[in-house]
Amino acid sequence: MKTVKLAIMSDLHFYDDPIKEKPSYLQVGAPNNTKENPIFALQELIEIEKLQVDFLVCAGDLTDRANPKGLREGWRLVNETAKKLGSQLIATAGNHDLDSRHKYDDHDAKGEIQNLIPKFPIDDENLFDHYWSRNFVVFDPEELNVRFLILNSAAFHGYSNESEHGRVSSRTIEQMSKKLKSLDDKNVNILVCHHHPHKHGEISGDGYSSMQGGEQLIDLLGSGDFGDWIIIHGHKHVPRICYTAGGTSAPVVFSAGSLAAVLYDEIQGLARNQFYIVEIPIDQELHDAISLRGEFIAWDWIATIGWQKPGKNSGLPAKGGFGYRGNINNLTQKIKTYLDTSNEPYFDYEVIVSQFDELKYLLPMDVTKLKTSLERKGIDVVADENCQIKQLAIGKSYNECK
């Protein structure tokens, strides 16, 4: 099965100013200590785990408050990380990249990001020009059955009160529609933006309102006219994966947590700093019959410790998936029937997954539903210390993640 592999990072918030409350764990000129610096620790993780991907996606906020030194240092290290992953880098601008809340002498935040080398958001002259002139660009890598739509949801920052939210204008949506209609279909379609295009309610506040025009954007991508879509964004610092409202073509939304920001009190119990790898099948035969689906793995950053497997309140778990939209109770009954016909007291979960491939593509919230449904059928679900299912057992077993 042929796949595309993505590494995902967002919201680095690199800073330089010696301010009292540090916005992130990434400061220009700080020592290259893997216990204190998430980027250097991540590069070490890449070498240890031998991680390789096709694309590194960076969903915005390289810097904090448009700090020019932070922007340049962030872009340099993200490019360095992409090389270590053996990948092409695809990025988009965040509100902190384009809107300065500090005053710098003769500072031009947009000009600063446009002058980055390699070119931002993608190192191609024509694609670079289209992104900055039209607020979006489409990138079709020839060798893979995958398409990227890169949106600048911070394009209007610096105008009036635009710093309070992202926006995609009706004109931009119209232009995107025309562009997509002119292109051949691809099996896997990926929107990369910074702001969240629809509400998800873990946190409140006007500064975290959803992207203006986001509903119209979702309607465009969810129409089914341009294939199946996954939306990758940052901004909220709260990791989450879900589907938008709509039918079977409703896009998947991957909300990436912050790679390095010091998380504010309101989300301390909901999230940690995270990094991800997502793998999506791109075979023609698969997508003729099955909508977009995939798997992800995640890591948490813990200051003074480094990168490690996520725990119970990290945001996204160590492993998960997306794309199975069937009935959980029906899936439970199939598993129960399989267990009832065997004489074994328990099964390793990997064995069950090998029998029921759809289990790999359950959203984390649907895994929780599955646990509840199995237990109602008298099947005990045994999880490890990271709340990953390890066994299905007949009878009582201790499970600290219930």
C-alpha positions in Angstrom: 0.0 0.0 0.0 1.5 3.3 -1.1 1.2 6.2 1.5 2.2 9.8 2.0 3.9 10.6 5.3 3.6 14.1 6.9 5.4 15.5 9.9 3.4 18.3 11.5 4.5 21.1 13.8 2.9 24.5 14.6 3.2 27.5 16.9 6.9 27.6 17.7 6.7 31.3 19.0 10.5 31.8 18.7 11.3 35.1 20.6 14.3 37.3 21.2 13.2 40.0 23.6 14.2 39.6 27.3 10.6 39.8 28.5 9.4 38.8 31.9 6.9 36.1 30.8 8.5 33.9 28.2 6.1 33.0 25.4 7.9 29.7 24.5 10.8 27.4 25.2 12.5 28.7 22.1 14.7 31.8 22.5 17.2 33.1 20.0 20.7 32.5 21.2 19.7 30.0 23.9 22.0 27.0 24.4 21.5 23.9 22.3 20.4 21.8 25.2 18.1 19.0 24.3 16.4 19.1 27.7 15.6 22.8 27.4 15.1 23.3 23.6 12.3 21.4 21.9 13.7 21.8 18.4 17.1 20.4 19.2 15.4 17.6 21.2 13.2 16.9 18.2 16.2 16.6 15.9 17.7 14.2 18.4 14.4 12.2 18.4 14.4 12.1 14.5 17.9 10.6 14.6 17.1 8.1 17.4 13.8 6.9 15.9 15.1 7.2 12.3 12.1 9.2 11.3 11.6 10.0 7.6 8.7 11.6 5.9 7.7 13.1 2.5 6.6 16.5 3.8 7.1 18.6 6.9 4.1 20.8 7.4 4.5 23.9 9.6 1.2 25.6 10.3 2.3 29.0 11.3 3.5 31.2 14.2 7.2 30.6 13.7 7.9 33.7 15.8 6.1 35.6 18.6 4.7 39.1 18.0 6.5 39.4 14.7 9.9 39.3 16.3 12.3 39.5 13.3 15.2 37.6 14.8 12.8 34.9 16.1 11.3 34.6 12.6 14.6 34.1 10.9 15.9 31.7 13.6 12.6 29.7 13.5 12.7 29.4 9.7 16.3 28.3 9.7 15.7 25.6 12.3 12.5 24.4 10.7 14.3 24.0 7.4 17.1 22.2 9.2 14.6 19.8 10.7 13.0 19.2 7.3 16.4 18.1 6.0 16.9 15.7 8.8 13.4 14.2 8.0 14.4 13.9 4.4 11.3 15.9 3.5 10.1 18.9 1.5 8.9 21.8 3.7 5.5 23.3 3.4 4.5 26.2 5.6 1.9 29.0 6.1 1.9 32.2 8.0 0.4 32.7 11.4 -1.0 35.8 13.1 2.3 36.2 15.1 4.3 36.1 11.9 2.5 39.0 10.3 1.1 41.2 13.1 3.5 42.9 15.5 2.3 43.8 19.0 5.8 45.2 19.7 7.3 48.2 18.0 10.5 47.7 16.1 12.5 50.4 14.2 11.4 50.5 10.6 9.8 47.1 10.9 7.8 45.5 8.0 6.5 42.2 9.3 5.2 41.1 5.9 8.4 42.2 4.1 10.5 40.3 6.7 8.7 37.0 6.0 8.8 37.5 2.3 12.6 38.0 2.4 13.2 34.7 4.2 15.6 32.3 2.5 14.6 29.6 1.5 11.4 31.2 0.2 8.4 31.1 2.5 6.0 29.3 2.5 7.4 27.0 -0.2 10.7 27.4 -2.0 9.4 27.9 -5.5 9.3 31.4 -7.2 6.0 31.0 -8.9 4.3 29.3 -5.9 5.7 32.0 -3.6 4.3 34.8 -5.8 0.9 33.2 -6.0 0.7 32.7 -2.2 1.5 36.3 -1.5 -0.6 37.9 -4.3 -3.7 35.7 -4.0 -3.5 34.6 -0.3 -3.4 30.9 -1.3 -1.5 28.6 -3.6 -2.0 25.0 -4.8 1.0 22.7 -4.8 0.7 19.4 -6.8 3.8 17.2 -6.3 4.1 15.2 -9.6 5.3 12.0 -8.0 2.4 11.5 -5.5 -1.4 11.3 -5.7 -1.7 14.2 -3.2 -2.5 17.9 -3.4 -1.7 20.8 -1.0 -3.9 23.9 -0.8 -1.9 26.4 1.3 -4.0 29.3 2.7 -2.8 32.5 4.3 -5.6 32.9 6.9 -3.6 35.8 8.4 -3.5 37.7 5.2 -5.6 40.6 6.6 -3.6 41.1 9.8 -2.6 44.6 10.4 -5.9 46.0 9.1 -8.4 47.4 11.7 -9.1 44.7 14.3 -8.1 41.8 12.1 -5.6 40.6 14.6 -8.4 39.1 16.6 -9.2 36.4 14.1 -8.2 34.7 10.9 -10.1 35.3 7.7 -10.6 33.9 4.2 -12.5 36.3 2.0 -15.3 35.3 -0.4 -13.1 36.4 -3.3 -10.3 34.1 -2.2 -12.8 31.2 -1.9 -14.1 31.9 -5.4 -10.5 31.9 -6.8 -9.7 28.7 -5.0 -12.8 27.1 -6.5 -11.8 28.1 -10.0 -8.3 26.8 -9.5 -9.5 23.4 -8.2 -12.0 23.0 -11.0 -9.1 23.5 -13.5 -7.1 20.6 -12.0 -7.3 16.8 -12.3 -8.5 15.0 -9.2 -6.1 13.8 -6.5 -6.9 11.0 -4.0 -5.6 12.9 -1.0 -6.1 16.7 -0.6 -4.6 18.7 2.2 -5.5 22.2 3.3 -2.8 23.9 5.3 -3.8 27.0 7.2 -3.0 28.6 10.6 -6.5 29.5 12.0 -9.2 27.0 12.8 -11.9 27.1 10.1 -14.7 26.0 12.4 -15.5 26.3 16.1 -14.2 23.7 18.6 -15.1 24.6 22.1 -12.3 23.6 24.5 -11.5 27.2 25.1 -13.3 30.5 24.8 -12.4 34.1 24.1 -12.6 36.4 21.1 -8.9 35.9 20.4 -9.6 32.3 19.6 -12.7 32.7 17.5 -12.9 30.6 14.4 -11.7 31.8 11.0 -14.2 34.3 9.3 -15.3 32.7 6.1 -14.4 29.2 7.5 -17.9 27.8 7.0 -17.9 28.7 3.3 -14.4 27.2 3.0 -15.5 24.0 4.6 -18.6 23.9 2.3 -16.2 24.2 -0.7 -13.9 21.4 0.4 -16.7 19.2 1.7 -18.8 19.4 -1.5 -17.2 16.2 -2.8 -16.4 18.0 -6.1 -12.7 18.1 -5.4 -12.0 14.9 -3.6 -11.5 14.1 0.1 -9.8 16.6 2.3 -7.9 16.9 5.6 -7.4 20.3 7.1 -4.3 20.9 9.1 -4.1 24.0 11.3 -2.6 25.4 14.4 -3.3 28.6 16.5 -5.4 27.2 19.3 -2.5 25.2 21.0 -5.1 22.6 21.8 -4.6 19.3 19.9 -7.7 17.7 18.4 -8.8 15.6 15.5 -12.5 15.5 14.3 -14.8 15.8 11.3 -16.6 18.9 10.2 -20.4 18.9 9.9 -21.7 17.5 6.7 -22.0 14.2 4.8 -19.5 11.5 3.9 -17.3 14.1 2.2 -17.0 16.3 5.3 -13.3 17.1 5.8 -11.1 15.7 8.6 -9.7 18.5 10.8 -6.3 18.0 12.4 -5.7 20.7 15.0 -2.0 20.7 15.9 -0.9 21.6 19.4 1.9 24.0 19.8 5.4 22.6 19.4 7.0 25.0 21.9 4.7 27.7 23.4 4.5 28.0 27.2 0.8 27.0 27.5 -1.5 29.4 29.3 -3.4 28.3 32.4 -6.8 27.8 30.6 -5.5 24.8 28.6 -3.0 23.3 31.1 -5.3 20.3 31.7 -6.2 19.9 28.0 -2.9 19.9 26.2 0.8 19.6 26.1 3.3 20.7 23.5 3.2 18.1 20.7 4.8 16.9 17.4 3.1 14.5 15.0 3.6 12.2 12.1 0.6 11.3 9.9 0.5 8.5 7.3 -2.3 8.5 4.7 -2.8 5.8 2.0 -2.9 7.2 -1.5 -3.6 4.1 -3.6 -6.2 4.7 -6.4 -7.9 1.4 -5.7 -8.4 2.2 -2.0 -9.8 5.6 -2.6 -12.2 4.3 -5.3 -14.2 2.6 -2.5 -13.1 4.2 0.8 -13.0 7.9 1.9 -9.7 9.5 3.1 -8.3 7.7 6.1 -5.0 7.6 7.9 -3.0 7.0 11.1 -0.9 9.3 13.3 1.6 9.1 16.1 2.3 11.9 18.6 5.0 12.9 21.1 4.8 15.3 24.0 7.5 17.8 24.9 8.2 18.0 28.7 10.6 20.7 29.8 13.8 19.2 31.4 12.7 15.8 30.2 12.4 16.0 26.4 10.1 14.2 24.0 8.1 11.3 25.2 4.8 9.3 24.6 1.7 11.3 25.4 -0.3 10.5 28.5 -4.0 10.8 29.4 -4.4 14.6 29.3 -2.0 15.4 26.5 -4.5 16.4 23.8 -3.8 13.6 21.2 -2.8 10.1 22.3 0.4 8.4 21.3 -1.3 6.6 18.4 -4.6 7.1 16.6 -6.4 7.4 13.3 -9.2 9.0 11.3 -11.5 8.0 8.5 -13.7 5.2 9.8 -17.2 6.7 10.0 -19.2 3.5 10.5 -21.4 2.5 13.4 -19.4 1.8 16.6 -22.0 -0.5 18.1 -21.9 -2.7 14.9 -18.1 -2.8 15.1 -18.4 -3.8 18.7 -20.7 -6.7 17.9 -18.3 -7.9 15.2 -15.5 -8.0 17.7 -17.6 -9.7 20.4 -18.6 -12.4 17.9 -15.0 -13.0 17.0 -14.1 -13.3 20.8 -17.0 -15.6 21.5 -16.0 -18.0 18.8 -12.6 -18.4 20.4 -11.6 -20.2 23.5 -8.9 -17.7 24.6 -9.4 -15.7 27.8 -7.8 -12.6 26.3 -6.4 -11.2 23.1 -3.6 -8.7 22.4 -5.3 -5.7 20.8 -2.8 -5.9 17.9 -4.4 -9.3 17.0 -7.9 -7.8 17.0 -6.7 -4.9 14.8 -5.2 -7.4 12.4 -8.7 -8.9 12.1 -10.6 -5.6 11.9 -8.6 -3.2 9.9 -11.1 -0.4 10.5 -9.9 -0.1 14.1 -6.7 1.6 12.9 -8.8 4.5 11.5 -10.9 5.4 14.6 -10.8 8.9 15.9 -9.5 9.1 19.5 -13.0 10.1 20.6 -14.4 7.0 18.8 -11.8 4.8 20.6 -13.4 6.0 23.8 -16.8 5.1 22.5 -15.5 1.7 21.5 -14.1 1.1 25.0 -17.5 1.9 26.6 -19.4 -0.2 24.0 -17.1 -3.2 24.5 -17.5 -3.0 28.3 -21.2 -2.9 28.0 -20.9 -6.2 26.1 -19.0 -7.8 29.0 -15.5 -7.3 27.5 -12.8 -5.8 29.6 -10.5 -3.3 28.0 -7.0 -3.2 29.3 -4.9 -0.1 28.6 -1.2 0.7 29.3 0.2 3.7 31.3 -0.3 5.9 28.2 -4.0 4.9 27.9 -3.4 2.8 24.7 -5.5 -0.3 24.4 -3.3 -3.4 25.0 -5.7 -6.3 25.5 -9.3 -7.3 25.3 -10.1 -9.7 28.1 -13.0 -11.8 29.3 -13.5 -10.9 32.9 -12.2 -8.1 35.2 -8.8 -6.5 34.8 -7.3 -3.3 36.3 -7.5 -0.4 33.9 -6.2 3.0 35.2 -7.4 4.9 32.1 -11.1 4.2 32.6 
